[in-house]
């Protein structure tokens, strides 16, 4: 596994995750994953959403929805 070959690993992507799925990733492959948003922003609600159709009009019909689908996780000794 990559985590056995590398001391530092970064996982970034449009993971289309829901908030209730956070712990599944943080515990993945032995745990130790740090959510960069939680760590870097102090979980600031002003910076939370990567999809926010209240601020950015994605839908012409005015459908309002927000979520944090995109994630950045880090794991390692030297991060």
Helices and strands as residue ranges (DSSP letters): H 2-5, E 8-14, G 19-21, H 22-26, G 28-30, E 34-35, H 36-41, G 45-47, E 51-52, E 66-67, E 70-76
